[in-house]
Amino acid sequence: MIAAGDVPSALAQCEVQLPDLMVVDLMLPIEDGEMFLREFRRRWRHVDVPVILLSASTARNEIARNLKVEAALAKPFFAEDLLELVVAHAPAEEPAAAG
C-alpha cells in the first residue's frame, strides 16, 4: 500500500509505481481528488486502475458516475465497508510461477 496526502505526492508515487487499485478522497489539500483522477488518467490514459471514491458530499454518486469510478463510499464510513469494496474491485492476483 502506498499513501499520499496530496495530489503532487500521489502523482509522484504513481511515477515510481502504478497502483493496482486506488482509494481516492475527493477532499485533498492543494488540489482535490477529482483533479488527481483527471491528471492520472491524462498521464496514464492506457492504464485501467479501479478507483474507490471517498466523499462526504451528498453529490458523491453523481460525481462517481461522471468520473467513471468503480464505487463511491460516504464519509464517515466503517472500515469493513471499505475493505468489502477493496476486495470486490481489486484485480485478481496472478498465480506465482512454479519453480
Wavefront OBJ file of the C-alpha trace (Angstrom):
o trace
v 0.000 0.000 0.000
v 1.201 3.472 -0.854
v -0.304 6.542 0.809
v -0.156 10.146 -0.318
v -1.669 13.165 1.389
v -1.940 15.468 -1.611
v -2.158 15.408 -5.399
v 1.511 16.173 -6.197
v 2.674 13.421 -3.815
v 0.180 10.939 -5.238
v 1.258 11.634 -8.814
v 4.921 11.333 -7.809
v 4.189 7.937 -6.226
v 2.494 6.818 -9.451
v 5.626 7.793 -11.401
v 7.542 5.267 -9.287
v 4.938 2.502 -9.271
v 1.432 2.406 -10.726
v -1.178 1.184 -8.238
v -3.360 -1.898 -8.703
v -6.285 -0.071 -7.100
v -6.786 3.492 -5.826
v -8.830 4.771 -2.915
v -9.224 8.500 -3.566
v -10.680 11.097 -1.220
v -12.379 13.985 -3.007
v -11.183 16.399 -0.314
v -7.404 16.628 -0.607
v -5.165 19.563 0.278
v -3.922 21.834 -2.533
v -5.992 20.130 -5.275
v -8.919 17.748 -4.915
v -9.339 14.061 -5.693
v -11.213 14.860 -8.895
v -8.208 16.845 -10.132
v -5.938 13.923 -9.225
v -8.052 11.421 -11.180
v -8.222 13.649 -14.240
v -4.449 14.178 -14.201
v -3.760 10.470 -13.545
v -5.931 9.482 -16.490
v -4.322 12.119 -18.704
v -0.818 10.849 -17.926
v -1.622 7.135 -17.939
v -4.548 7.006 -20.365
v -3.848 3.402 -21.355
v -3.791 2.104 -17.770
v -7.025 0.844 -16.237
v -6.867 1.155 -12.442
v -10.030 0.569 -10.383
v -10.985 3.553 -8.206
v -12.963 3.754 -4.971
v -14.005 7.329 -4.265
v -14.419 8.629 -0.698
v -16.561 11.700 -0.132
v -18.803 13.407 2.398
v -20.570 15.194 -0.454
v -24.226 14.398 -0.998
v -23.420 14.535 -4.737
v -20.805 11.748 -4.444
v -22.760 9.237 -6.553
v -23.189 11.748 -9.380
v -19.513 12.690 -9.133
v -18.573 8.993 -9.165
v -20.637 8.443 -12.331
v -19.071 11.473 -14.019
v -15.571 10.276 -13.089
v -16.414 6.696 -14.120
v -15.120 5.146 -10.905
v -15.989 1.662 -9.709
v -17.501 2.664 -6.357
v -18.194 5.586 -4.041
v -18.252 5.422 -0.260
v -19.802 8.026 2.020
v -17.682 9.565 4.771
v -17.641 8.774 7.580
v -17.535 5.056 6.823
v -16.859 1.769 8.562
v -13.520 0.101 7.764
v -15.404 -3.110 6.950
v -17.326 -1.308 4.189
v -14.114 -0.024 2.618
v -12.498 -3.456 2.875
v -15.509 -5.026 1.166
v -15.174 -2.600 -1.759
v -11.414 -3.155 -1.990
v -11.880 -6.922 -2.134
v -14.662 -6.575 -4.715
v -12.696 -4.284 -7.040
v -9.059 -5.283 -6.574
v -7.569 -7.075 -9.566
v -7.074 -10.794 -9.063
v -3.528 -11.744 -8.148
v -1.516 -13.559 -10.757
v -0.612 -17.097 -9.643
v 3.030 -17.478 -8.658
v 5.158 -19.289 -11.206
v 6.179 -22.806 -10.204
v 9.858 -23.021 -9.697
l 1 2 3 4 5 6 7 8 9 10 11 12 13 14 15 16 17 18 19 20 21 22 23 24 25 26 27 28 29 30 31 32 33 34 35 36 37 38 39 40 41 42 43 44 45 46 47 48 49 50 51 52 53 54 55 56 57 58 59 60 61 62 63 64 65 66 67 68 69 70 71 72 73 74 75 76 77 78 79 80 81 82 83 84 85 86 87 88 89 90 91 92 93 94 95 96 97 98 99
